[in-house]
């Protein structure tokens, strides 16, 4: 059996290369997302080109930008778009289809149309505005009420940013030394990374929103490089719906981004935003300055008027006091005269009344003395009669008790004598001599009568007393 015709892998690759070279001999304009730029140290780039549907990659191809093309493309792109090429951009590529035995099919990028990218950025900006408007939140942040004196500021910026430095220097360098409380929430402020970075800091600030009057997003220098992130819908929505006024000063002068348009207030530069905040203080301060300028003159004028009025009032008061004193003096003299007359009249009348009362008292006292004397005599007689009756009654009672005692006393004496005889009998029964007559004896040692507490010891001398005799004994 004959072996089938076969080719080497190199022959197959060469055939594919020739076929592609003949079939795709011209160049093409292709739209794709540059997923990664992949620039090498030598200056060449090997971007990963993708096409997505519903955030899923459906096509991926390798691209090549040689150094001589990349330098030209980068310069032209920056002049028009105001941003360098970076990952994630949707671009219109001028390409040539190539095949390499080791790297397979790829696209050699000859040029990139920056106008297409600029249009894509503008489309993103317009789409974001339309979505915010449709959701009714386009002017939500602008409708908030700013604090009368916005001095507590949450600043989203970079610590080493010149814009941040200028902003803080201007706030603290005013001749009147207005005091601002600022707190830095450091974030990335350009490129795609800025979207998530700024949103994260807004979430942090919202947790402590009661400590701040406003949020300030400031970015200094760099022109319009990396400004596309401020047209992003998610970032714009976060700013539009933020519960505190959001102020922006992100350092460019043309083509307002969506975030600037929907913010409570936007400034061209951080310095411009600092001047805006200082103007609020100055406007509140102007009436005070005017008052401080006018106040000395007004006080002087007021004091002069008060002095004049006080002098006039003093003179008037002195005259009225003198008139009132003279009038009161006359009234007082008339009152004294009238009082003297009334006192004399009253004393005369009182003397007459006293004489009449003295006579009445003398007459009344004699009558009362007689009446009381009669009452006292009657009382003495009644007391004597009652005393005699009470003494007789007591004598009769004592006589009765005496007769009763004479009758009862013999029986009481007889009863008590019997009780004494019985007690004497019992005492005789308890007498030790009587007890010993019944055969008992009293045994003692040196300490006394033997008992549970005073036991006899061996060799100890004892004394035994009976009814008939007394014995001495030794304990063995």
C-alpha positions in Angstrom: 0.0 0.0 0.0 1.4 3.4 -1.0 2.0 5.9 1.8 -0.1 9.1 1.7 1.4 12.4 0.6 2.7 14.3 3.6 4.3 17.7 4.3 6.6 19.0 7.0 5.2 21.5 9.5 7.5 24.2 8.0 6.0 23.6 4.6 2.5 23.9 6.0 3.4 27.1 7.8 5.1 28.6 4.7 2.0 27.7 2.7 -0.3 29.5 5.2 2.0 32.5 5.2 1.9 32.8 1.4 -1.8 32.3 1.4 -2.4 35.0 3.9 0.1 37.3 2.3 -1.7 36.9 -1.1 -5.2 37.1 0.4 -4.6 40.0 2.8 -2.1 42.0 0.8 -3.6 45.4 1.7 -4.1 47.1 5.0 -7.3 47.4 7.1 -8.9 49.7 9.7 -10.0 47.6 12.7 -11.7 48.6 15.9 -10.7 46.8 19.1 -10.0 47.3 22.8 -6.3 47.4 23.6 -6.4 45.1 26.7 -2.7 45.5 27.5 -0.1 47.6 25.7 2.9 45.4 26.7 5.7 47.9 25.8 9.2 46.4 25.9 12.5 48.1 27.0 13.6 48.3 23.3 10.5 50.4 22.5 8.5 47.8 20.7 4.9 47.1 21.8 3.0 43.8 21.6 -0.6 44.8 22.6 -3.3 42.3 23.3 -6.3 43.2 21.2 -9.7 41.9 22.3 -13.4 42.3 21.4 -16.0 41.9 24.2 -19.7 41.2 24.4 -21.4 41.5 27.8 -17.9 42.0 29.4 -16.8 38.6 28.0 -13.9 38.4 25.5 -15.1 36.7 22.3 -12.0 37.4 20.1 -8.4 37.9 21.1 -5.4 38.6 18.7 -1.8 39.5 19.1 -0.7 42.9 17.8 2.7 44.4 17.0 3.8 48.1 17.0 7.4 48.5 16.0 9.4 51.2 17.8 9.6 53.6 14.8 5.8 53.5 14.4 5.1 53.6 18.2 6.9 56.9 18.8 5.1 58.6 15.9 1.7 57.2 16.9 2.2 58.1 20.6 3.1 61.7 19.8 0.2 62.2 17.4 -2.3 60.5 19.8 -1.2 62.7 22.8 -1.5 65.9 20.7 -5.1 65.2 19.8 -6.5 63.2 22.7 -4.3 64.9 25.4 -3.7 61.5 26.9 -1.0 58.8 26.3 -2.0 55.3 25.1 -2.9 53.1 28.0 -4.5 49.8 28.7 -8.3 49.4 28.3 -8.8 52.0 25.5 -11.1 51.4 22.6 -9.1 52.3 19.5 -9.3 52.4 15.7 -6.2 50.6 14.4 -4.7 50.7 10.8 -3.3 47.2 10.5 -1.7 44.7 8.2 -2.5 41.0 8.7 0.6 38.9 9.2 1.5 35.3 9.9 4.6 34.0 11.7 5.4 30.4 12.1 6.2 30.8 15.8 3.6 33.5 16.8 0.8 32.6 14.4 -1.6 35.1 13.0 -1.2 38.7 14.2 -1.9 42.3 13.3 1.0 44.6 12.6 -0.2 48.1 13.7 0.8 50.8 11.4 -1.2 53.7 12.8 -4.0 54.6 15.2 -6.7 57.1 14.5 -6.8 59.4 17.6 -10.0 61.1 16.4 -11.9 57.9 16.8 -10.7 57.6 20.4 -11.6 61.2 21.0 -15.1 60.5 19.7 -15.4 57.4 21.9 -14.5 59.5 25.0 -17.1 62.0 24.0 -19.7 59.3 23.5 -18.9 57.9 26.9 -19.3 61.4 28.3 -22.7 61.9 26.6 -23.9 58.5 27.6 -23.1 59.1 31.2 -24.9 62.5 31.2 -28.0 60.8 29.6 -28.1 58.0 32.2 -27.7 60.4 35.1 -30.5 62.6 33.7 -32.7 59.6 33.0 -32.3 58.5 36.6 -33.1 62.0 37.9 -29.8 62.5 39.8 -28.0 64.8 37.4 -28.4 67.8 39.7 -28.8 65.9 43.0 -25.5 67.1 44.5 -26.0 70.7 43.3 -29.4 70.8 45.1 -27.8 70.1 48.5 -27.5 73.0 50.9 -24.0 74.1 51.7 -23.1 74.8 55.3 -23.0 78.6 56.1 -19.3 78.4 57.0 -17.8 75.3 55.2 -14.7 74.9 57.3 -14.6 71.1 57.9 -13.3 69.7 54.6 -12.6 66.1 53.5 -10.0 66.4 50.7 -9.5 63.6 48.1 -6.0 64.1 46.6 -2.5 62.9 46.7 -0.2 64.0 49.5 2.6 64.9 47.2 0.4 66.7 44.7 1.3 70.3 44.0 -2.4 71.1 43.6 -3.0 69.8 47.2 -0.1 71.8 48.5 -1.3 75.0 46.8 -4.9 74.4 48.0 -3.9 74.0 51.7 -1.3 76.9 51.5 -3.9 79.3 50.2 -6.5 78.3 52.8 -4.1 78.8 55.7 -2.3 81.8 54.3 -5.1 84.3 54.2 -4.2 87.6 56.0 -7.1 87.1 58.4 -6.1 83.6 59.3 -9.4 81.9 58.6 -9.3 78.5 60.3 -10.1 75.4 58.2 -10.2 71.8 59.5 -8.9 69.6 56.6 -8.4 65.9 56.4 -6.7 64.2 53.5 -8.1 61.0 52.0 -5.3 60.0 49.6 -6.4 58.6 46.2 -5.2 58.1 42.6 -6.5 61.0 40.6 -6.0 60.0 36.9 -6.4 57.0 34.7 -8.7 54.1 35.2 -7.3 53.4 38.7 -8.8 56.7 39.8 -12.4 55.5 39.4 -12.1 52.8 42.1 -9.7 54.8 44.2 -11.9 57.9 44.5 -15.1 55.8 45.0 -13.4 54.0 47.9 -12.5 57.2 49.6 -16.0 58.6 49.1 -17.4 55.5 50.9 -14.9 56.1 53.8 -16.0 59.7 54.0 -19.7 58.8 54.0 -19.3 56.7 57.1 -18.1 59.8 59.0 -20.0 62.4 57.1 -21.2 64.1 60.3 -17.6 65.4 60.8 -17.5 67.3 57.5 -19.2 70.1 55.7 -18.0 69.3 52.1 -15.8 67.1 50.1 -13.1 68.6 47.8 -11.5 66.6 45.0 -8.3 68.3 43.8 -5.7 67.4 41.2 -2.9 69.7 40.2 -1.1 69.9 36.9 -0.9 67.4 34.1 -3.3 69.2 31.8 -6.0 66.8 30.5 -3.9 63.7 30.8 -5.9 60.8 32.3 -9.1 62.9 32.5 -11.4 60.3 30.9 -12.0 58.6 34.3 -14.1 61.7 35.3 -16.6 60.8 32.6 -17.1 57.3 34.0 -20.8 56.6 35.0 -20.1 54.9 38.3 -17.8 57.6 39.6 -20.2 60.4 38.4 -23.1 58.7 40.1 -21.2 58.3 43.3 -20.5 62.1 43.3 -24.0 63.1 42.2 -25.7 61.0 45.0 -23.2 61.9 47.7 -24.9 63.3 50.8 -22.4 66.2 51.2 -21.6 68.9 48.7 -18.7 67.8 46.4 -16.3 70.5 45.1 -13.9 69.8 42.3 -10.6 71.5 41.2 -8.9 68.9 39.0 -6.7 71.3 37.0 -7.8 71.8 33.4 -9.6 74.5 31.6 -11.4 73.0 28.6 -14.1 70.3 28.0 -15.7 69.9 31.4 -15.9 66.3 32.5 -19.2 64.8 33.7 -17.9 64.8 37.4 -17.3 68.5 37.2 -20.6 69.2 35.6 -22.6 67.4 38.3 -20.5 68.5 41.3 -21.9 71.1 43.7 -19.2 73.5 42.5 -16.2 73.1 40.2 -13.0 75.1 39.8 -10.5 75.2 37.0 -7.6 74.6 39.5 -7.2 73.7 43.2 -6.3 77.3 43.7 -9.5 78.4 42.1 -11.5 76.2 44.5 -9.5 77.6 47.5 -10.4 81.1 46.5 -14.1 80.1 46.3 -14.0 78.8 49.9 -12.1 81.9 51.1 -14.7 84.2 49.3 -17.4 82.6 51.4 -15.6 83.6 54.6 -14.8 87.1 53.2 -18.4 87.7 52.2 -19.4 86.8 55.8 -16.6 89.0 57.1 -17.3 92.1 55.0 -20.3 93.3 57.0 -18.2 92.8 60.2 -15.4 94.9 58.7 -17.8 97.6 57.7 -19.3 97.6 61.2 -15.8 97.7 62.8 -14.9 100.7 60.6 -18.2 102.5 61.4 -18.5 101.4 65.0 -16.0 103.9 66.6 -17.6 106.9 65.0 -21.1 105.6 65.8 -20.0 105.0 69.4 -18.5 108.5 69.7 -21.6 110.0 68.2 -23.8 108.0 70.5 -21.7 108.9 73.6 -21.9 112.6 72.7 -25.6 112.4 72.3 -26.0 110.5 75.5 -23.8 113.1 77.3 -25.9 115.9 76.0 -29.1 114.1 76.9 -27.7 113.3 80.3 -26.7 116.9 80.9 -30.2 118.1 80.0 -31.8 115.5 82.1 -29.5 116.4 85.0 -30.5 120.0 84.9 -34.1 119.2 84.6 -33.9 116.7 87.4 -32.1 119.2 89.7 -34.9 121.8 89.1 -37.6 119.3 89.6 -36.0 118.0 92.8 -35.7 121.5 94.2 -39.3 122.2 93.4 -40.4 118.9 94.8 -38.3 119.5 98.0 -39.8 122.9 98.5 -43.3 121.6 98.0 -42.7 118.6 100.3 -41.2 121.0 102.9 -44.3 123.1 102.9 -46.5 120.0 103.1 -44.4 118.7 106.0 -44.6 122.0 108.0 -48.4 122.1 107.5 -48.6 118.4 108.5 -46.5 119.1 111.7 -48.8 122.0 112.7 -51.9 119.9 112.1 -50.3 117.0 114.1 -49.5 119.3 117.0 -53.1 120.6 117.1 -54.6 117.1 116.9 -52.2 115.8 119.6 -53.2 118.5 122.0 -56.9 118.0 121.3 -56.5 114.3 121.7 -54.5 114.6 125.0 -57.2 116.9 126.4 -59.9 114.4 125.5 -57.9 111.5 126.8 -57.4 113.2 130.2 -61.1 113.6 130.6 -61.7 109.9 129.7 -59.0 108.8 132.2 -60.7 110.8 135.0 -64.0 109.2 134.2 -62.4 105.7 134.1 -60.6 106.3 137.4 -63.9 107.1 139.1 -65.5 104.1 137.6 -62.6 101.8 138.7 -62.8 103.1 142.3 -66.6 102.5 142.4 -66.3 99.0 140.7 -63.4 97.9 142.9 -65.3 98.5 146.2 -68.2 96.6 145.0 -66.1 93.7 143.7 -64.1 93.6 147.0 -67.4 93.1 149.0 -68.6 90.5 146.6 -65.4 88.5 146.8 -65.2 88.7 150.6 -68.7 87.3 150.9 -67.8 84.4 148.5 -64.7 83.7 150.6 -66.6 83.6 153.8 -69.2 81.2 152.3 -66.4 79.0 150.9 -64.7 78.8 154.4 -67.9 77.7 156.0 -68.6 75.0 153.4 -65.0 73.7 153.8 -65.4 73.4 157.6 -68.7 71.5 157.2 -67.2 69.2 154.5 -64.0 68.5 156.6 -66.0 67.4 159.7 -68.1 65.1 157.6 -65.0 63.6 155.9 -63.2 63.0 159.2 -66.3 61.3 160.8 -66.5 59.1 157.7 -62.9 58.1 158.0 -63.2 57.3 161.7 -66.2 55.0 161.1 -64.2 53.2 158.4 -61.2 52.7 160.7 -63.5 51.4 163.5 -65.1 48.9 161.2 -61.7 47.6 159.9 -60.5 47.3 163.6 -63.5 45.2 164.5 -63.0 43.0 161.5 -59.3 42.5 162.2 -60.1 41.5 165.9 -62.4 38.7 164.5 -60.1 37.4 161.8 -56.6 37.8 163.4 -56.8 34.6 165.7 -57.6 32.4 162.7 -54.7 33.9 160.7 -52.2 33.4 163.6 -53.4 29.7 164.0 -52.9 29.0 160.3 -49.5 30.5 160.2 -48.4 28.6 163.3 -49.4 25.3 161.6 -47.3 26.3 158.5 -44.3 27.0 160.8 -44.6 23.6 162.5 -44.7 21.8 159.2 -41.6 23.7 157.9 -39.8 22.8 161.2 -40.6 19.1 160.7 -39.3 19.1 157.2 -36.1 20.9 158.3 -35.5 18.3 161.0 -35.9 15.5 158.4 -33.1 17.2 156.3 -30.8 17.8 159.2 -27.5 15.8 158.7 -27.7 14.4 162.2 -31.1 12.9 161.5 -29.7 11.5 158.2 -26.7 9.9 160.0 -29.1 8.3 162.5 -30.4 6.3 159.5 -26.9 4.8 159.0 -25.2 7.5 156.8 -21.8 9.0 157.5 -19.9 12.1 156.3 -16.4 11.3 154.8 -13.9 14.2 154.4 -10.3 14.8 153.5 -8.1 17.9 153.6 -10.1 19.5 150.8 -13.6 18.8 152.2 -16.4 16.3 151.6 -15.6 13.5 149.1 -17.5 14.0 145.8 -17.1 13.5 142.0 -14.9 16.5 142.0 -13.0 15.6 145.2 -12.0 11.9 144.9 -9.9 10.1 147.6 -6.3 9.2 146.7 -4.2 6.3 147.9 -2.4 7.0 151.1 -4.6 10.0 151.9 -6.0 10.4 155.5 -9.8 10.6 155.8 -12.2 11.5 158.6 -15.4 9.6 158.9 -18.2 11.1 161.0 -21.3 9.0 162.1 -24.2 9.8 164.4 -22.5 7.9 167.3 -18.7 8.5 166.8 -15.9 10.0 164.7 -13.3 7.8 163.0 -9.9 8.5 161.3 -8.9 6.3 158.3 -6.2 5.9 155.6 -6.9 5.0 152.0 -5.1 1.8 150.8 
